[in-house]
Amino acid sequence: MKGKSVFLAVCVAAFGATLSAETWKNVSLVDTQCIDKVKADPDKHTKKCALACEDGGYGILTAEGKFLKFDAAGNEKAAKALGATQKTDHIRATVEGTVSGDEIKVASVQID
């Protein structure tokens, strides 16, 4: 009976984690050091600046104007995606992950 209870608990936890995953499409990808400067018009923020400010980490500016920071793994994924894109500004992305407070545990980042 104990084995069934553990299995049920694992299934419920996995189902709950799946429900809390979110996808943000066509959101501005901005580094944390520049968010206050570019919040009014994030599309003018350049790839060059974002890569220069990589040490501060990244996040997204939602349609509601809220900035959500990335976790460490998300920062690495964002830097890699920025390095690979040919875009020089108007950096929009699709991000998948789960939110905890004002931070996203990032599963994937793709520059749109």
Rosetta constraint file for C-alpha pairs under 8 A:
AtomPair CA 1 CA 5 HARMONIC 6.49 0.50
AtomPair CA 2 CA 6 HARMONIC 6.36 0.50
AtomPair CA 3 CA 7 HARMONIC 6.19 0.50
AtomPair CA 4 CA 8 HARMONIC 6.06 0.50
AtomPair CA 5 CA 9 HARMONIC 6.13 0.50
AtomPair CA 6 CA 10 HARMONIC 6.20 0.50
AtomPair CA 7 CA 11 HARMONIC 6.22 0.50
AtomPair CA 8 CA 12 HARMONIC 6.14 0.50
AtomPair CA 9 CA 13 HARMONIC 6.13 0.50
AtomPair CA 10 CA 14 HARMONIC 6.11 0.50
AtomPair CA 11 CA 15 HARMONIC 6.05 0.50
AtomPair CA 12 CA 16 HARMONIC 6.05 0.50
AtomPair CA 13 CA 17 HARMONIC 6.21 0.50
AtomPair CA 14 CA 18 HARMONIC 6.30 0.50
AtomPair CA 15 CA 19 HARMONIC 6.36 0.50
AtomPair CA 16 CA 20 HARMONIC 6.46 0.50
AtomPair CA 17 CA 21 HARMONIC 6.64 0.50
AtomPair CA 20 CA 98 HARMONIC 6.02 0.50
AtomPair CA 20 CA 99 HARMONIC 7.71 0.50
AtomPair CA 21 CA 96 HARMONIC 7.12 0.50
AtomPair CA 21 CA 97 HARMONIC 5.35 0.50
AtomPair CA 21 CA 98 HARMONIC 4.63 0.50
AtomPair CA 21 CA 99 HARMONIC 7.66 0.50
AtomPair CA 22 CA 96 HARMONIC 5.73 0.50
AtomPair CA 22 CA 97 HARMONIC 5.51 0.50
AtomPair CA 22 CA 98 HARMONIC 5.86 0.50
AtomPair CA 22 CA 99 HARMONIC 7.79 0.50
AtomPair CA 23 CA 94 HARMONIC 6.99 0.50
AtomPair CA 23 CA 95 HARMONIC 5.66 0.50
AtomPair CA 23 CA 96 HARMONIC 4.43 0.50
AtomPair CA 23 CA 97 HARMONIC 6.61 0.50
AtomPair CA 24 CA 62 HARMONIC 7.79 0.50
AtomPair CA 24 CA 93 HARMONIC 7.94 0.50
AtomPair CA 24 CA 94 HARMONIC 5.51 0.50
AtomPair CA 24 CA 95 HARMONIC 5.21 0.50
AtomPair CA 24 CA 96 HARMONIC 6.47 0.50
AtomPair CA 25 CA 93 HARMONIC 6.35 0.50
AtomPair CA 25 CA 94 HARMONIC 4.33 0.50
AtomPair CA 25 CA 95 HARMONIC 6.60 0.50
AtomPair CA 26 CA 92 HARMONIC 5.25 0.50
AtomPair CA 26 CA 93 HARMONIC 5.21 0.50
AtomPair CA 26 CA 94 HARMONIC 5.71 0.50
AtomPair CA 26 CA 112 HARMONIC 6.71 0.50
AtomPair CA 27 CA 60 HARMONIC 6.25 0.50
AtomPair CA 27 CA 61 HARMONIC 6.18 0.50
AtomPair CA 27 CA 62 HARMONIC 5.93 0.50
AtomPair CA 27 CA 63 HARMONIC 7.06 0.50
AtomPair CA 27 CA 92 HARMONIC 5.18 0.50
AtomPair CA 27 CA 93 HARMONIC 5.43 0.50
AtomPair CA 27 CA 94 HARMONIC 6.65 0.50
AtomPair CA 28 CA 42 HARMONIC 6.39 0.50
AtomPair CA 28 CA 43 HARMONIC 7.02 0.50
AtomPair CA 28 CA 60 HARMONIC 5.49 0.50
AtomPair CA 28 CA 61 HARMONIC 5.35 0.50
AtomPair CA 28 CA 62 HARMONIC 7.28 0.50
AtomPair CA 28 CA 90 HARMONIC 7.60 0.50
AtomPair CA 28 CA 91 HARMONIC 5.93 0.50
AtomPair CA 28 CA 92 HARMONIC 4.57 0.50
AtomPair CA 28 CA 93 HARMONIC 6.36 0.50
AtomPair CA 29 CA 58 HARMONIC 7.06 0.50
AtomPair CA 29 CA 59 HARMONIC 5.94 0.50
AtomPair CA 29 CA 60 HARMONIC 4.76 0.50
AtomPair CA 29 CA 61 HARMONIC 6.74 0.50
AtomPair CA 29 CA 91 HARMONIC 5.87 0.50
AtomPair CA 29 CA 92 HARMONIC 5.72 0.50
AtomPair CA 29 CA 93 HARMONIC 6.20 0.50
AtomPair CA 30 CA 34 HARMONIC 7.00 0.50
AtomPair CA 30 CA 35 HARMONIC 6.27 0.50
AtomPair CA 30 CA 42 HARMONIC 7.34 0.50
AtomPair CA 30 CA 45 HARMONIC 7.48 0.50
AtomPair CA 30 CA 50 HARMONIC 6.58 0.50
AtomPair CA 30 CA 58 HARMONIC 5.71 0.50
AtomPair CA 30 CA 59 HARMONIC 5.67 0.50
AtomPair CA 30 CA 60 HARMONIC 5.96 0.50
AtomPair CA 30 CA 61 HARMONIC 7.23 0.50
AtomPair CA 30 CA 91 HARMONIC 7.92 0.50
AtomPair CA 31 CA 35 HARMONIC 6.38 0.50
AtomPair CA 31 CA 50 HARMONIC 5.57 0.50
AtomPair CA 31 CA 53 HARMONIC 6.40 0.50
AtomPair CA 31 CA 54 HARMONIC 6.75 0.50
AtomPair CA 31 CA 56 HARMONIC 6.70 0.50
AtomPair CA 31 CA 57 HARMONIC 5.67 0.50
AtomPair CA 31 CA 58 HARMONIC 4.13 0.50
AtomPair CA 31 CA 59 HARMONIC 6.18 0.50
AtomPair CA 32 CA 53 HARMONIC 7.95 0.50
AtomPair CA 32 CA 56 HARMONIC 5.67 0.50
AtomPair CA 32 CA 57 HARMONIC 5.72 0.50
AtomPair CA 32 CA 58 HARMONIC 5.42 0.50
AtomPair CA 32 CA 59 HARMONIC 6.71 0.50
AtomPair CA 32 CA 69 HARMONIC 7.41 0.50
AtomPair CA 33 CA 53 HARMONIC 6.51 0.50
AtomPair CA 33 CA 56 HARMONIC 5.95 0.50
AtomPair CA 33 CA 57 HARMONIC 7.87 0.50
AtomPair CA 34 CA 38 HARMONIC 6.17 0.50
AtomPair CA 34 CA 53 HARMONIC 7.94 0.50
AtomPair CA 35 CA 39 HARMONIC 5.48 0.50
AtomPair CA 35 CA 42 HARMONIC 7.96 0.50
AtomPair CA 35 CA 67 HARMONIC 7.91 0.50
AtomPair CA 38 CA 42 HARMONIC 4.80 0.50
AtomPair CA 38 CA 44 HARMONIC 7.39 0.50
AtomPair CA 38 CA 45 HARMONIC 6.42 0.50
AtomPair CA 39 CA 61 HARMONIC 7.75 0.50
AtomPair CA 39 CA 65 HARMONIC 7.82 0.50
AtomPair CA 41 CA 45 HARMONIC 7.76 0.50
AtomPair CA 42 CA 90 HARMONIC 7.27 0.50
AtomPair CA 43 CA 89 HARMONIC 6.28 0.50
AtomPair CA 43 CA 90 HARMONIC 3.97 0.50
AtomPair CA 43 CA 91 HARMONIC 6.36 0.50
AtomPair CA 43 CA 92 HARMONIC 7.92 0.50
AtomPair CA 44 CA 89 HARMONIC 5.95 0.50
AtomPair CA 44 CA 90 HARMONIC 6.00 0.50
AtomPair CA 45 CA 49 HARMONIC 7.03 0.50
AtomPair CA 45 CA 50 HARMONIC 7.44 0.50
AtomPair CA 45 CA 89 HARMONIC 5.82 0.50
AtomPair CA 45 CA 90 HARMONIC 6.78 0.50
AtomPair CA 45 CA 91 HARMONIC 7.50 0.50
AtomPair CA 46 CA 50 HARMONIC 6.29 0.50
AtomPair CA 46 CA 88 HARMONIC 5.64 0.50
AtomPair CA 46 CA 89 HARMONIC 4.29 0.50
AtomPair CA 46 CA 90 HARMONIC 7.17 0.50
AtomPair CA 46 CA 91 HARMONIC 7.39 0.50
AtomPair CA 47 CA 51 HARMONIC 6.12 0.50
AtomPair CA 47 CA 82 HARMONIC 6.74 0.50
AtomPair CA 47 CA 87 HARMONIC 7.15 0.50
AtomPair CA 47 CA 88 HARMONIC 5.06 0.50
AtomPair CA 47 CA 89 HARMONIC 5.63 0.50
AtomPair CA 47 CA 91 HARMONIC 7.09 0.50
AtomPair CA 48 CA 52 HARMONIC 6.15 0.50
AtomPair CA 48 CA 88 HARMONIC 7.14 0.50
AtomPair CA 49 CA 53 HARMONIC 6.19 0.50
AtomPair CA 50 CA 54 HARMONIC 6.24 0.50
AtomPair CA 51 CA 79 HARMONIC 6.87 0.50
AtomPair CA 51 CA 82 HARMONIC 7.24 0.50
AtomPair CA 51 CA 83 HARMONIC 7.57 0.50
AtomPair CA 53 CA 57 HARMONIC 7.45 0.50
AtomPair CA 54 CA 58 HARMONIC 7.24 0.50
AtomPair CA 54 CA 75 HARMONIC 7.98 0.50
AtomPair CA 54 CA 79 HARMONIC 6.92 0.50
AtomPair CA 57 CA 69 HARMONIC 7.63 0.50
AtomPair CA 57 CA 70 HARMONIC 7.08 0.50
AtomPair CA 57 CA 72 HARMONIC 7.77 0.50
AtomPair CA 57 CA 75 HARMONIC 5.44 0.50
AtomPair CA 58 CA 69 HARMONIC 5.98 0.50
AtomPair CA 58 CA 70 HARMONIC 5.72 0.50
AtomPair CA 58 CA 74 HARMONIC 7.76 0.50
AtomPair CA 58 CA 75 HARMONIC 5.57 0.50
AtomPair CA 58 CA 78 HARMONIC 6.97 0.50
AtomPair CA 59 CA 67 HARMONIC 6.64 0.50
AtomPair CA 59 CA 68 HARMONIC 5.32 0.50
AtomPair CA 59 CA 69 HARMONIC 4.09 0.50
AtomPair CA 59 CA 70 HARMONIC 5.01 0.50
AtomPair CA 59 CA 75 HARMONIC 7.85 0.50
AtomPair CA 60 CA 67 HARMONIC 5.62 0.50
AtomPair CA 60 CA 68 HARMONIC 5.44 0.50
AtomPair CA 60 CA 69 HARMONIC 6.69 0.50
AtomPair CA 60 CA 70 HARMONIC 7.96 0.50
AtomPair CA 61 CA 65 HARMONIC 5.82 0.50
AtomPair CA 61 CA 66 HARMONIC 5.58 0.50
AtomPair CA 61 CA 67 HARMONIC 4.53 0.50
AtomPair CA 61 CA 68 HARMONIC 6.59 0.50
AtomPair CA 62 CA 66 HARMONIC 5.28 0.50
AtomPair CA 62 CA 67 HARMONIC 6.36 0.50
AtomPair CA 62 CA 68 HARMONIC 7.67 0.50
AtomPair CA 67 CA 102 HARMONIC 7.47 0.50
AtomPair CA 68 CA 102 HARMONIC 5.09 0.50
AtomPair CA 68 CA 103 HARMONIC 5.29 0.50
AtomPair CA 68 CA 104 HARMONIC 6.44 0.50
AtomPair CA 69 CA 102 HARMONIC 6.31 0.50
AtomPair CA 69 CA 103 HARMONIC 4.62 0.50
AtomPair CA 69 CA 104 HARMONIC 6.05 0.50
AtomPair CA 70 CA 74 HARMONIC 5.12 0.50
AtomPair CA 70 CA 75 HARMONIC 5.82 0.50
AtomPair CA 70 CA 103 HARMONIC 5.55 0.50
AtomPair CA 70 CA 104 HARMONIC 4.93 0.50
AtomPair CA 70 CA 105 HARMONIC 6.34 0.50
AtomPair CA 70 CA 106 HARMONIC 6.45 0.50
AtomPair CA 71 CA 75 HARMONIC 6.27 0.50
AtomPair CA 71 CA 103 HARMONIC 6.48 0.50
AtomPair CA 71 CA 104 HARMONIC 6.01 0.50
AtomPair CA 71 CA 105 HARMONIC 5.30 0.50
AtomPair CA 71 CA 106 HARMONIC 6.57 0.50
AtomPair CA 72 CA 76 HARMONIC 6.53 0.50
AtomPair CA 73 CA 77 HARMONIC 6.33 0.50
AtomPair CA 73 CA 105 HARMONIC 7.70 0.50
AtomPair CA 73 CA 106 HARMONIC 6.77 0.50
AtomPair CA 74 CA 78 HARMONIC 6.01 0.50
AtomPair CA 74 CA 104 HARMONIC 7.81 0.50
AtomPair CA 74 CA 105 HARMONIC 6.77 0.50
AtomPair CA 74 CA 106 HARMONIC 4.76 0.50
AtomPair CA 74 CA 107 HARMONIC 7.20 0.50
AtomPair CA 74 CA 108 HARMONIC 7.32 0.50
AtomPair CA 74 CA 109 HARMONIC 7.45 0.50
AtomPair CA 75 CA 79 HARMONIC 6.15 0.50
AtomPair CA 76 CA 80 HARMONIC 6.23 0.50
AtomPair CA 77 CA 81 HARMONIC 6.15 0.50
AtomPair CA 77 CA 108 HARMONIC 6.98 0.50
AtomPair CA 77 CA 109 HARMONIC 6.15 0.50
AtomPair CA 78 CA 82 HARMONIC 6.02 0.50
AtomPair CA 78 CA 109 HARMONIC 6.00 0.50
AtomPair CA 78 CA 110 HARMONIC 7.95 0.50
AtomPair CA 79 CA 83 HARMONIC 6.06 0.50
AtomPair CA 80 CA 84 HARMONIC 6.30 0.50
AtomPair CA 81 CA 85 HARMONIC 6.29 0.50
AtomPair CA 81 CA 109 HARMONIC 6.92 0.50
AtomPair CA 81 CA 110 HARMONIC 6.40 0.50
AtomPair CA 81 CA 111 HARMONIC 6.36 0.50
AtomPair CA 82 CA 111 HARMONIC 7.29 0.50
AtomPair CA 85 CA 111 HARMONIC 6.99 0.50
AtomPair CA 87 CA 91 HARMONIC 6.95 0.50
AtomPair CA 91 CA 111 HARMONIC 7.01 0.50
AtomPair CA 91 CA 112 HARMONIC 7.66 0.50
AtomPair CA 92 CA 111 HARMONIC 5.89 0.50
AtomPair CA 92 CA 112 HARMONIC 5.51 0.50
AtomPair CA 93 CA 109 HARMONIC 6.67 0.50
AtomPair CA 93 CA 110 HARMONIC 5.41 0.50
AtomPair CA 93 CA 111 HARMONIC 4.22 0.50
AtomPair CA 93 CA 112 HARMONIC 4.88 0.50
AtomPair CA 94 CA 109 HARMONIC 5.92 0.50
AtomPair CA 94 CA 110 HARMONIC 5.24 0.50
AtomPair CA 94 CA 111 HARMONIC 6.41 0.50
AtomPair CA 94 CA 112 HARMONIC 6.50 0.50
AtomPair CA 95 CA 106 HARMONIC 7.15 0.50
AtomPair CA 95 CA 107 HARMONIC 7.60 0.50
AtomPair CA 95 CA 108 HARMONIC 5.68 0.50
AtomPair CA 95 CA 109 HARMONIC 4.65 0.50
AtomPair CA 95 CA 110 HARMONIC 6.49 0.50
AtomPair CA 96 CA 106 HARMONIC 5.99 0.50
AtomPair CA 96 CA 107 HARMONIC 5.37 0.50
AtomPair CA 96 CA 108 HARMONIC 5.21 0.50
AtomPair CA 96 CA 109 HARMONIC 6.71 0.50
AtomPair CA 97 CA 104 HARMONIC 6.02 0.50
AtomPair CA 97 CA 105 HARMONIC 5.35 0.50
AtomPair CA 97 CA 106 HARMONIC 4.33 0.50
AtomPair CA 97 CA 107 HARMONIC 4.85 0.50
AtomPair CA 97 CA 108 HARMONIC 6.97 0.50
AtomPair CA 98 CA 104 HARMONIC 5.44 0.50
AtomPair CA 98 CA 105 HARMONIC 5.22 0.50
AtomPair CA 98 CA 106 HARMONIC 6.71 0.50
AtomPair CA 98 CA 107 HARMONIC 7.99 0.50
AtomPair CA 99 CA 103 HARMONIC 5.72 0.50
AtomPair CA 99 CA 104 HARMONIC 4.49 0.50
AtomPair CA 99 CA 105 HARMONIC 6.29 0.50
AtomPair CA 100 CA 104 HARMONIC 6.29 0.50
AtomPair CA 100 CA 105 HARMONIC 7.52 0.50
